[in-house]
């Protein structure tokens, strides 16, 4: 199942955990656990990007709200795992 989640992350450039869970027909909590396991194993890496209306957001009068976006990247180790799976088929 871990490889299936890794494949889905590679195929879908932008997704939410709920969308990934729906595509895998799994509970969100289980998908989150699988993603955490993939991170622990070094197959994926998470980066948090702060998106704001300006680069110098110090609290503006327009009630600017910054949003944190979590981005998952497949590591070199993860790509090797996927390649091994493809050649084993």
Residue pairs with C-beta under 8 A, 6 or more apart in sequence:
1 34
2 34
2 37
2 38
2 41
2 43
3 81
3 82
3 85
4 24
5 20
5 24
5 31
5 34
5 35
5 38
6 38
6 43
6 44
6 74
6 78
6 81
6 82
7 82
8 15
8 20
8 23
8 24
9 15
9 20
9 44
9 72
9 74
10 74
10 82
12 19
12 20
12 23
17 28
17 31
17 32
17 35
18 28
20 31
21 27
21 28
21 30
21 31
24 31
35 44
35 72
38 44
38 78
39 45
39 46
41 77
42 75
42 77
42 78
43 74
43 75
43 77
43 78
43 81
44 72
44 73
44 74
44 75
44 78
45 72
45 73
45 75
46 70
46 71
46 72
46 73
47 70
47 71
47 73
48 68
48 69
48 70
48 71
49 68
49 69
49 70
49 71
50 66
50 67
50 68
50 69
51 66
51 67
51 68
51 69
52 64
52 66
52 67
53 60
53 62
53 64
54 60
54 64
57 64
57 66
74 82
